[in-house]
Amino acid sequence: MIKRAIFLLFGTVLSLATIGQPLSADIVSPGDYSGYFFVDRWGQAVLNRGTSYTFVSDAIVAKLRKYEGKPIKLKVTKILQPMNPGAGMITEAEEPTRPTSPLENLQVKLEAKKTKVVHGRGIEIAISIKNPSKETISVWPGAMEVHLVTNRPFNNSEIGYKDPEDTAYWCHEYTFLNVASGRRLNVACRADRVPWSAEDMAAHGKNLTVKRDWDRYGGNVLVFGPGAEFTNTLIVGKEFLPREYEAFLYLRLDEDKDYPGLMSNRIAFDVVEKK
């Protein structure tokens, strides 16, 4: 299914085309936001919470720069959304605060053996999760996701991808045209759960145990005791076309909470043509 929408914005024609159906964005409005501020490899300033992205204006970047890569709560007083569905841009906000999270004592890290990989081979990433604290922290493996990001999403047909619900491979996409600068901002992403059960992860770590939590999760959770460590590798992106990408690990929490989930460092990598 091909959907095309044309919008007229301040005399500028915007054309947005996708293959399949990306998930629609909601109407954005001022209020409390939480997430991680960062500037991606394409120079786009964003506030990110999982697969949700809100662009940040140059006027706000200086205020948020010192919090880059850390969870924040931000009271937004003005936000622009020229079209809906469509991305928003924060233009005015108060000084951010640091929310507390039940996962804040965990340390998560992503590493790649190579940052330039040949098309069709995928990128091998190493995932590390540590608990340096004296507390015991439980994590549901189903909430552990590898997030993959690009600013040039390809269509389903370009990689032969077919979704039973006709959803786009890059099922979350955010586009914003800054009329003042003429720059088009774009983020497309997807989230894939890690392929391991709690038992699998406990076997690849130190001081990890498995506990049943049927009431909340309907299955087992992984318990990180004091000093616990988990490390394992996986390969992602074999289907990626030659382009620029980013990846990070995200431990998802309840979406209605003031605090975001736990995000690792972001790694940039390129997929290149075979020689």
Stockholm file with secondary structure:
# STOCKHOLM 1.0

chainA/1-275         MIKRAIFLLFGTVLSLATIGQPLSADIVSPGDYSGYFFVDRWGQAVLNRGTSYTFVSDAIVAKLRKYEGKPIKLKVTKILQPMNPGAGMITEAEEPTRPTSPLENLQVKLEAKKTKVVHGRGIEIAISIKNPSKETISVWPGAMEVHLVTNRPFNNSEIGYKDPEDTAYWCHEYTFLNVASGRRLNVACRADRVPWSAEDMAAHGKNLTVKRDWDRYGGNVLVFGPGAEFTNTLIVGKEFLPREYEAFLYLRLDEDKDYPGLMSNRIAFDVVEKK
#=GR chainA/1-275 SS CEEEEEEEETTEEEEEEEESCCCCCCCCCSEEEEEEEEECTTSCEEEEETTEEEEECHHHHHHHGGGTTSEEEEEEEEEECSSSSSCCEEEEECCCBCCCCTTTTCEEEEEESCSEEETTTCEEEEEEEECCSSSCEEECGGGEEEEEEESSCCCHHHHTCCCTTCCCSSCEEEEEEETTTTEEEEEEEEEEECSCCHHHHHHTEEEEEEEEETTTTSEEEEEEEEEEEEEEEEEECTTCCSSEEEEEEEECCCTTSSSCCEECCCEEEEEECCC
#=GC SS_cons         CEEEEEEEETTEEEEEEEESCCCCCCCCCSEEEEEEEEECTTSCEEEEETTEEEEECHHHHHHHGGGTTSEEEEEEEEEECSSSSSCCEEEEECCCBCCCCTTTTCEEEEEESCSEEETTTCEEEEEEEECCSSSCEEECGGGEEEEEEESSCCCHHHHTCCCTTCCCSSCEEEEEEETTTTEEEEEEEEEEECSCCHHHHHHTEEEEEEEEETTTTSEEEEEEEEEEEEEEEEEECTTCCSSEEEEEEEECCCTTSSSCCEECCCEEEEEECCC
//
